[in-house]
Amino acid sequence: MSDTLCLTSVEELIGTCVAKHLYQIDPLRDCRWAGFLERHPRASVFHTKAWLESLRRTYGYKPIAYTTSAPSQDLDNAVVFCSVDSWLTGRRLVSLPFSDHCEPLLDGAEDLRLFGEFLQHEIGKNVVRYIEMRPLESLNIATGLHQSTLTYTFHRLDLASDLGTLFRNFHKGSTQRKIRRAAREHLEYREGSSEPLVDEFYRLFCLTRRRHSIPPQPKRWFRNLMNCFGEALKIRVARKHGRILAAMITISHKDTLVYKYGCSDPRFNNLGGMHLLFWKSIQEAKNSGLRFLDLGRTDAGQTGLSTFKSRWGASSSVLTYRRYAALGTAKHIFDPPVTDWKSRIAKQVFAHSHPRVLSVMGNLLYKHVG
């Protein structure tokens, strides 16, 4: 996605001065944003204009960032959100929807103090139902608001070692064996960014989501990601005799390759299709001089997926999402667990729905749950 022209109107640039020394900007239109992300060591793929534009195009979310940097200055800090305004789930600020993590790009106690005042200001005015943060590192912002949390596991593979050492660090009984099996089976590997590959990926993605009783995200989401990220995004597929066995989407940003989506045909998992895709991704990232493979978050209870990621030699840490809301109104501020009876019924309905019906459900529901 090409950068837009730098704004010359101060009024357009700052939007609203939401608190003393705190300015609201539009990261999609502010010409300082890309340079700021390039300089900031904690900026990730989820802060980029490409990711924010994909969210806007697909779900209609409005990106907003808050900073203490005046319009005439270079950006020194910022926290980016999407404004989610849903008749079904209420109005809220989320940093960021459908993002595994999104660090607040703040530095120092004063930044945190000002941002804490902003949180209380927005909640106190009843502007939003709640504000959600998804930091990569533990975040402690002092406020008088109710706080609730939800935790996930995050995996990341350090690519500093040579490829031989990386391979030897893989689990011998499963990961190394599956990579060798894929080679013996002469699986076909293909990568790229094209409409036919989006179609192939999405067909398998829908089948995988149905197997897990979850509606798929709209196809236009993946098409928008492909168009906005350009060559940084790759769709990778593994085939045998023309049949697609596994597929994944990766995005490269700065020194990191991000694994974002994956799917496979369980009838052929023994052939090592998904292991081939990960190994090809690791080789390519290493040869391109990248430092990390971001394997994303894993929900609580997904022990199989967590074990799969750990067997690549990836380190794990805890992601803690935090929601801020007014005192006395946040008893159920995070969604109820999947053991809730309504969730169990919904999963049963999804499990027995036709793939086309699931796609329609995804189109209708996801913009409300980001």
N, C-alpha and C positions, 0 to 999 in steps of 0.2 A: 504494500500500500504506500503510495507516494505521500510525502509530507505536505501538509497544507501551508499556505502562505502565512507569514507572521502577522498577527493582528496589530493594527496601528491604533485602534481605538481603545483607550484605557478603560472606558466604561464596559466595553465588550469583554476585555481581557479579565478584569477582576470579578465581573459578575456582581457579587455582593460581598461587602466587608462584614463577615458574619460575627466577628468579635474583634476586640482590640488587637491589632497587629496580626490578624488572621484573614486571609483572602481566599475567596472561592474562584477557581479557574476551570476552564474546559480543557482537559488534556488532549482532546482531539484537535483543538484549534490553536492552542498555545504553542508557539514555535520554540519555546524553551524546553518543552517536555522531552523530546528525543535526546538532546544533549545532556539533560539532567540525568536521565536513565543511564546513559553511557558512562557518566562519571560516577554514579552512586554504586558502591560495591554490593549493596543488597538488592538492587533492582533485578527483577526476574522477568521471564517471558510474560507473566500475567499482568505486568505494569504497562506493557507496550501498547502503542496505538493500534497495532494489528489485532491484538486480543480485545481491546476495548471496542474497536470498530466492529468486530465480529459479533460481540454481545449486542451492540446497538442495532445492527442490521437484522439480527435474528430475532431478538426478543424485545426490541424497542427500549432497552434500558438506557438511561442517560448517564454517561460518565461525569463525575464531579471530583475535583481534587481540592484539597485545602492546604494552604502553605502560609508560612510567616514571611515569605519573600515578597516584597512589594513589586508591582508591575514593572518598575524601571530596573529591577535587579535580576541577576541570574537566580535560578531556582536553587535553593540550598536544602530544602526539605519539602515533603508533601505526603499526604495520605490520600489515596484514591479510592473512590466508592462508585458503585452504580446505584442510582435511585430506582428502586423497584416499587412501582405503584400498582397494586393489584386489588381488584374488588374482592378476590377470593381470600387472599392471605394478608392484606393490609399493606400500608406504605412503610418502607424501611430503607435504610442505607446499608449496603452489603459490600464488604471489601475482601473479595469480589465474587460475584456469582460464578458458579461452575469452575472456580479456580481452586486448586489443591491448597495453595497458600498465597498470601499477599502481604508482604512485610510493610508495615508503616515506615516510610522512609524518613524517620525522625532521628535527630542526633542531640542527645543531651537532656538534662532534667527540665530545662525551660521549655523545650519543644513539647515534652510530655505533659507538662503543667498546662500549657495553653490548649493542647488538644483535649485534655480532661475537661477544661472549662467549656470547650465547644460541645463535647458530648452532653454535658449537663444542660447547656443552652438549648440544643436541638430537642432533647427529650423533654425538658421542662416546658417548652413552648407547645408540646404535643404535636410537633411537626411530623414526627415519625413514630411508629409503634415501637421500634427498637433499632439499634445500630449494631451490626455484626462485624467483628474483626476476625481475620484468619491469618494470624502471624505465623511465620516459620519458627521464630524463636519466642520464648516465653515473654509475655508482655504484661507489665504491671502499671496501669494508669489509675491513679488515685481519684476516685469520684464518690459522690454520695448516692450513686445509682445502684439498682439491683443488677447483679452480674450472675449469669449462668454460663456453664461451659459444656462443651462436647469434645471428646478426645478421639484422635485417630493415630495411626502409626505412619510415620514417614520414612521412606527408604531412599538412600542415595549411594551410588557407587563411585568411589574415588578412582579415577583413571590414571593416576600418576605412575603406576607400575607399567612395565612393558607388557605386551600382549601375552607373552608366554607365562609370565607371573600371574596375570589376571586369570588366564585359563586354568592354571593350577589351583587357584583359589576358589574356583567353582566347585560345587558339591560333586564328588566323583561318581556317586551312585545314581544320580539323577541328571544333573545339568550337563556334565561332561559326556555322559553316556548318550543323552538325547541329541547333543550336537553331533556326535559321531554317527548316530543313527540317521540323522537327516542327510549327512554326507553320503552314507551308504545307499540311501534311498534315491539319491540324485534328485532331491527336491529342487524345483525351479524357484528362483528368487527374482523378484521384480520390485523396483521402487520407482517413485515418481510423484507427480502432482498433476492429475488429469481427471476429466470427467469419468472416463471408463473405470479408473481406479477407485474413484469415489463410489461409483455404482457397485463395484465388487465388494469394497469394504462395507458399505452400508447394508447390503443383503446379508452378509455374515454377521454384522453387528446386530441387526434386528433379530436374527435367530438366536444369538447369544443372549440378548436381553430377554427374549421370551423364555428361554431356559431358566433364567433367574427371576422370572415373574416381574420384570421391570419394563415399562414402556421405553422405547428408544427415543433419544433426542431427535428433533427434526432433521431431515436430510440437509436442509438449507444451512444448518449450523456448520456442518462439515464442509459444505461448499464455500461458505463465507470464510471459514478458517483458511481453506486452501487459497482462495483469491486474495485475502488480506496478507497472509504471510509469504506468499510466493514461494521461492526456492528454499526458504528456511523450513518449510513443512514438507514432510515426505510421507506418502502412504506406502507401506511395505507389505507385500503379500508373498506367501509361500504356496506353491501349487504342486500337484503330482498328477500327471496325465490330464492336465487342463482343469482339474478340480481344485478349487481354492480350499486350503486347509487352515490357514491362519492369516490374520492381517493386523496391522497396527498403524498408528499415527504417531510420528515424532516431530518435534519442533526444536530447532537449534537456536540458541540465544546466548550471545557472549561466549562464556567458556563452558556452557552446559547444553547437553542434549536432553530434552524433556520427553519422556514416554508419557503420552496422554491417554490414548485409547488403544485397546486391544481386544481381539475376539478370535475364536477358533471353533472348528468343528470337532466336538468331543469324540466322534467315531474314529478320528485319525490322530488323536493326541500322541499315540505311541510312536508316530513317525517323526516327531520332533519339529514340527513346523514352527511353533511359537519360539522354541529354543533357537532355531535357525535365524529367525528375525531379530531376536535380541543379540545374538552373537554378531551378526552382520552390522547391527547398529553400533555395538561396542567397538568393533574393528574400525568402522568408518569414523566414529567420534575420536578414537585414539589417533588415527592417521590424519585427522583434521586439526589436531592440536587442542582438542577440547579437554577439559579437566574433570568434568563430572557427568554422570548419567543420573538424572532425576527420575526416580521410579514412582513418584507420586504417593498419594495417601492410600491407606487401607482402612476400611471401616472395622470397628470392633466386631469381633465374631468371625471375620474372614481369615481364619487361621491358615487355610490352605494357600490363599494368595500371599499372605505374609511370609509363609515358609518358602514359597516359590521365589519371592524377591530376595530373601536372605540367602538362598542357595547360590545366588550370583556373587556372593561376597559383599553385598551391600550392607552398610551400617544403618541402624534404625534409631529413630528418636520419636518423641511424642509431639504431635500437633495438637494444640489446644485452641479451639474456636471459642470466642467469647462474645456474648451478647449483653448489651447494656439497655436497660429499660427503667421506667419510673418505678419507684418503690411501691409494692402492693399490687402491681399489675403484671408481674412477670412469672407467675407461678408455673405456667406451662410455656415459657418463652421459646424453648427448644422443642422441636417436634417430638411426639411420644415415640418410644422405642418400637421396634418392629414386632415386639411381642404384644403390643396393644391389639385388641380384638378387631378394631376397624382396619388396621394395617394387615392383619392376617386375612381378613375377608377380601381386601383389595388385591393381595398377592394371589389369592385363589382365582379371582376374576381374571387377572392378567395372565395367569398360567394357562388358562383355557381359552384365551382370546386368539382370534386369527391374527397373523402378523400385520395385515393391513389395518385391523382395528386397533392394534397396539400403536401403530404409527400415528393414527388419528389421535389417540389418547395423548401420545407424546407431544404432538403439535399443540394440543389444547392445554396441557398441564404444565409443561416445563417453564413457560414464561412466568408462572405464578410461584414457582418453588426455588428460583435461583438464590 
